[in-house]
Every structure is written in structure tokens, then in C-alpha cells.
């Protein structure tokens, strides 16, 4: 089997993307870090570890050899954000198009994923695919719309749109790569906060208020980093925020709910088979906001929760902030 498109990362989201791409019979290569997982996917025709009960298309083939996807024209990177640089550095060669599908900010450096990718693969065109996308729904072929932000402009968009668009998977073009990334990274942190609201039984009014004020924080941070407001009000910003702040199917929301119940953050993260990216993004996002004078009280509160501070105490302090005018600048 010779594939033009590869997906790097055989977790739930990577497997769902491979399934979507193969829905028209196209050959798709799915890379798994674990050789045993790749063998199991090929043998069983499903990813029982991360996407159970979903029979995979026959045109999907798994591999643990990075040399194989390196020969593809288009590679979708769905590794956890904190491992993106490490995985890219192991590539023997780079494709024309790298599509970043992970949502986060690199701890220690504060770099967005596109900055990490550009340093390692300067000759590739970098794009970001982001939006309201629960993996199990994408794998099931339910209607989904995403932002596809192309650093290579419209020529890259034409290549990628032809490769990834399907009847139930609709990409919308943007050239705002940073904006698409910031929306996805910030919403993960805000989803943890909404899970805390649910876990503390603070009510639907509180959740709606948190989404609205959290969106204001997203706008403040995004605009400080050159993102376009239009991008953040679209699928990869507000759209993704609403989805992950409203459902227990969100890993970040579930983490927040567990934190509200008093569970130890370190133990929660150690016990998880899947990655709640917001837990790694929150501290670095709070640090960047403080460094640049960007008011992000909700993000800061989540960072404190992940350091072990009691949820009800942090929530009370957040509610006791000085009264001010509503708006993105507040």
C-alpha cells in the first residue's frame, strides 16, 4: 500500500482522522509510537486501546517506522503537543505539507506548535487544523467543520482542501496560523475551569459566565500575539470553546470535574491513558500572560488548581475580584 497522506499519532484523535481520511477508500498511513499497537491495529482492524468499537477502514495501515510517513506528501501531526518537537526531530525527511492537529503551547519555551515545527522543518509548509472535533464523532462520520489555517497561503489550501475535505468533514480556509493555534490551546484550559464549575455544582449560569469571560481572555491573549479576532470568533476559537466547555466527553472538562472533587492533580495526570493538554498548557499560558501583562484570571486560577490548591477556595477568590466593566479589555 502506498499512501500520499499519513497521520502521526495513533491516539483517539489521530485514529479518528485516519478513519475520516480513509472514508472514500483512500490509502492512509497511521504511525504509532508503540510497535505492538501498530501490529494490533493491522491485525484487528481497530484501535481497541484508544478508539474501541470502531471498525477501521481497510485502507488504513499502521506502522511504527517514521521513515514511511516521511515519504508521504502530506503529514498530519497528532502527537501530544509536548512531544511534537521530539517526534519531528526523528523524521528522516520532511514532506511538503505538515498539518498540525495538536492543541497546546510548549512548556519551558512558550512556543506555539507552528514555531516548533518551523524550526525543525523549515522547508515544509506549515498548516494548522483545529476546531470543535470530538474524535468519536469524526470517526463515526458525523458532520464536522474545522479551520484549516495555511501558512503557505492559498496554494497550500488548495492542496490540503482536496486531500482532507469529505462530505461530512468541511474545512474552512484561514491564513492566521497563530490564531488557529491560540484558540485551541486556550480553550483546553478554559474547559478545565468549566469542569470545575460542574464538579462544584455552581450551576449553568456560572458555566455560561465562565465561557463568556474565558472567551474575553482568549481574545486578549490572541490579539497580544497577533491573532485576528475573526479567527478567534470562528470554529477554532469560540466554536471549539463551546464544545469542550459543555460536555464530559472532553478530557479537559473531565479533568476539571475531578479536580473539583478534591483529587490530587499529579495522580490524576499519571493515571490517565489519554492526554488532557490543558493541564500542560495552563502553567505556561499563565506565565506568558503575567510576563506580558495580559489579564487572564481564569487561566491563572486553573494553573493554581493544578498546583494543588483547593477548587472551592480558588473559585471563591475568582468571584471576589474587583468589579469592572464588561468587555475584552476587562
C-alpha positions in Angstrom: 0.0 0.0 0.0 1.4 3.4 -1.0 -0.2 6.4 0.8 0.0 10.1 0.0 -1.3 11.1 3.4 0.0 10.0 6.8 -1.3 10.6 10.3 1.4 10.7 13.1 -0.1 9.6 16.4 -2.5 6.7 16.9 -4.4 8.0 19.9 -8.2 8.6 19.6 -7.9 11.8 17.6 -5.2 10.6 15.2 -7.1 7.3 14.6 -10.3 9.3 14.0 -8.6 11.5 11.5 -7.2 8.4 9.7 -10.6 6.9 9.6 -12.1 10.1 8.2 -9.4 10.4 5.5 -9.9 6.7 4.5 -13.7 7.1 4.3 -13.5 7.4 0.5 -11.3 4.4 0.1 -8.0 6.4 0.0 -4.9 4.7 1.4 -3.9 6.3 4.7 -0.8 5.5 6.8 -1.2 5.7 10.6 2.0 6.0 12.7 2.0 4.6 16.3 5.0 5.1 18.6 4.3 1.6 20.0 5.1 -1.2 17.6 2.6 -3.5 19.5 -0.2 -1.0 18.9 0.6 -0.7 15.2 0.6 -4.5 14.9 -2.7 -4.8 16.8 -4.4 -2.2 14.5 -3.2 -4.1 11.4 -4.3 -7.4 12.8 -7.6 -6.5 14.3 -8.7 -3.7 12.0 -9.4 -1.4 15.0 -7.7 0.6 17.7 -9.0 -1.1 20.8 -6.8 1.0 23.1 -7.9 4.5 22.1 -10.9 4.2 19.8 -12.6 0.9 20.8 -15.7 -0.5 19.0 -14.8 1.5 15.8 -14.0 -0.9 12.9 -11.4 0.9 10.8 -11.3 1.2 7.0 -9.4 -1.5 5.2 -7.3 1.2 3.5 -5.7 2.2 6.8 -2.3 0.7 7.6 -0.4 1.3 10.8 3.3 1.5 11.2 5.9 2.4 13.9 8.6 3.3 11.4 8.8 7.1 10.9 10.6 6.6 7.5 7.3 5.5 6.0 5.2 8.6 6.7 8.3 10.8 5.8 7.8 9.7 2.2 4.2 11.0 2.1 3.3 14.3 0.5 1.1 15.4 3.4 1.6 14.5 7.1 -1.0 15.3 9.8 0.8 15.6 13.2 -1.4 14.5 16.1 1.2 13.7 18.7 0.7 15.3 22.2 1.9 18.9 22.0 4.7 18.5 24.4 6.3 15.7 22.2 5.9 17.4 18.8 9.5 18.6 18.6 10.9 15.3 19.7 8.9 13.4 17.1 9.7 15.8 14.3 13.4 15.7 15.1 13.3 11.9 14.5 11.9 12.3 10.9 14.5 11.2 8.3 13.0 13.7 5.8 10.1 16.2 5.7 7.1 16.3 3.5 5.9 19.3 1.5 2.9 19.9 3.9 2.9 19.5 7.7 -0.5 19.8 9.2 -0.5 20.4 13.0 -3.5 18.9 14.7 -2.4 19.0 18.4 -3.5 21.9 20.7 -1.1 23.3 23.2 1.9 25.5 24.0 5.4 24.0 24.5 6.3 24.0 28.2 9.6 25.6 29.0 9.8 27.7 25.8 6.3 29.1 25.5 6.4 28.4 21.8 3.3 27.6 19.7 3.4 24.4 17.8 3.9 26.1 14.4 7.1 27.7 15.9 8.4 24.4 17.0 7.7 22.8 13.6 9.2 25.7 11.6 12.5 25.4 13.5 12.8 21.6 12.9 11.3 21.5 9.3 11.9 25.0 7.8 11.4 23.8 4.2 7.9 22.4 4.8 4.7 24.4 4.5 3.0 24.5 7.9 -0.7 24.4 8.4 -3.0 24.1 11.5 -6.2 22.0 11.6 -8.4 23.0 14.6 -12.0 23.2 15.6 -14.8 21.6 17.5 -13.9 18.0 17.0 -14.7 15.1 19.3 -12.8 12.1 18.0 -15.6 9.6 18.3 -17.9 11.8 16.2 -15.4 12.3 13.5 -14.7 8.6 13.3 -18.4 7.9 13.0 -18.7 10.2 10.1 -20.9 12.8 11.8 -20.9 16.3 10.3 -17.8 18.3 11.4 -16.4 21.7 10.4 -12.9 22.9 11.1 -10.5 25.7 10.5 -7.6 24.9 8.2 -5.1 27.7 8.6 -2.4 27.6 5.9 1.0 29.3 6.4 1.6 28.5 2.7 -1.4 30.6 1.7 -4.0 29.7 -0.9 -1.7 27.3 -2.9 -1.3 25.2 0.2 -5.0 25.5 0.9 -5.9 24.1 -2.5 -3.6 21.1 -2.0 -4.8 20.4 1.5 -8.5 21.0 1.0 -8.5 18.5 -1.8 -6.8 16.0 0.5 -8.8 16.3 3.7 -12.3 17.5 2.7 -15.0 14.9 2.8 -18.8 15.1 2.6 -19.0 15.0 6.5 -15.8 16.9 7.2 -15.7 20.5 6.0 -12.6 22.7 6.3 -12.7 26.5 6.2 -9.7 28.4 4.9 -7.7 30.9 7.0 -4.2 32.2 6.8 -4.0 33.0 10.5 -1.9 30.1 11.7 -1.1 31.7 15.1 -4.8 32.5 15.7 -5.9 28.9 15.0 -3.3 27.6 17.4 -4.1 30.0 20.2 -7.8 29.3 20.1 -7.2 25.6 20.5 -4.6 26.0 23.3 -6.6 28.5 25.4 -9.9 26.6 25.1 -8.3 23.5 26.7 -7.5 25.4 29.8 -10.9 27.0 29.9 -12.6 23.6 29.6 -10.8 22.5 32.8 -12.3 25.6 34.5 -15.8 24.6 33.2 -15.3 21.1 34.5 -14.6 22.6 37.9 -17.8 24.6 37.8 -19.7 21.4 37.0 -17.9 19.5 39.8 -18.6 22.1 42.4 -22.3 22.3 41.2 -22.1 26.0 40.7 -24.9 25.9 38.0 -25.4 26.7 34.4 -25.4 30.4 34.9 -21.8 30.2 36.2 -20.7 28.0 33.3 -22.2 30.4 30.8 -20.5 33.3 32.5 -17.2 31.5 32.6 -17.4 30.7 28.9 -18.0 34.3 28.0 -15.3 35.7 30.3 -12.9 33.0 29.2 -13.5 33.9 25.6 -12.5 37.5 26.6 -9.3 36.1 27.9 -8.7 34.2 24.7 -9.2 37.4 22.7 -6.8 39.4 24.9 -4.1 36.8 24.6 -4.6 36.2 20.9 -4.6 39.9 20.0 -1.4 40.4 22.0 0.2 37.6 19.9 -1.0 38.9 16.6 -4.0 36.7 16.1 -7.0 38.0 14.2 -10.3 38.5 16.2 -12.2 37.0 13.3 -10.2 33.7 13.7 -10.9 33.5 17.4 -14.6 34.1 16.9 -14.7 31.1 14.5 -14.6 27.4 14.6 -11.1 27.1 16.1 -11.8 29.6 18.9 -15.3 30.2 20.1 -16.7 27.1 18.3 -14.2 24.8 20.0 -14.6 26.6 23.3 -18.3 26.0 23.4 -17.9 22.3 22.6 -15.3 21.4 25.1 -16.8 23.5 27.9 -20.2 21.8 27.6 -19.5 18.0 27.6 -18.0 15.4 29.8 -16.7 13.8 26.5 -14.0 16.5 26.8 -10.8 15.2 28.5 -10.1 18.6 29.9 -13.6 19.1 31.2 -13.4 15.7 32.9 -10.1 16.6 34.5 -11.6 19.8 35.9 -14.5 17.9 37.3 -12.1 15.5 39.1 -10.1 18.5 40.5 -13.3 19.9 41.9 -13.9 16.7 43.8 -10.5 17.1 45.5 -8.5 14.5 43.6 -4.7 15.1 43.5 -3.7 16.7 40.2 -0.4 14.7 39.9 -2.2 11.4 40.5 -5.0 12.3 38.0 -2.5 13.1 35.3 -0.4 10.0 36.0 -3.4 7.7 35.9 -4.7 9.0 32.5 -4.3 6.9 29.4 -5.1 9.9 27.2 -3.6 13.4 27.5 -5.5 16.4 28.8 -3.5 19.0 27.0 -4.9 21.9 29.1 -3.0 20.6 32.2 0.3 21.2 30.5 -0.8 24.5 28.7 -2.2 26.2 31.8 1.0 26.9 33.7 2.9 28.2 30.6 -0.1 30.2 29.4 -0.4 31.8 32.9 3.3 32.6 32.9 3.2 34.2 29.4 0.2 36.3 30.4 1.9 37.5 33.5 5.1 38.3 31.6 3.3 40.4 29.0 0.7 42.0 31.3 -2.3 40.2 29.9 -5.2 39.8 32.3 -6.2 36.1 32.4 -7.6 35.4 35.8 -9.4 32.2 34.8 -6.3 30.7 33.3 -4.3 31.7 36.4 -6.9 30.1 38.6 -6.7 26.8 36.6 -2.9 26.9 37.0 -3.2 27.2 40.7 -5.7 24.3 40.8 -3.1 22.1 39.0 -0.6 23.0 41.7 -3.0 21.5 44.3 -4.9 24.5 45.7 -8.5 23.7 46.7 -11.0 24.2 44.0 -13.7 25.9 46.1 -11.1 28.3 47.6 -9.8 29.3 44.2 -13.3 29.7 42.8 -14.3 32.0 45.7 -11.3 34.2 45.1 -12.1 34.4 41.4 -15.7 35.6 42.3 -14.3 38.2 44.7 -12.3 40.0 42.1 -12.9 43.8 41.9 -16.0 44.8 39.9 -15.3 46.3 36.5 -16.8 47.0 33.1 -17.6 44.0 30.8 -15.5 43.7 27.6 -12.4 42.1 26.2 -10.2 44.6 28.0 -11.7 43.9 31.4 
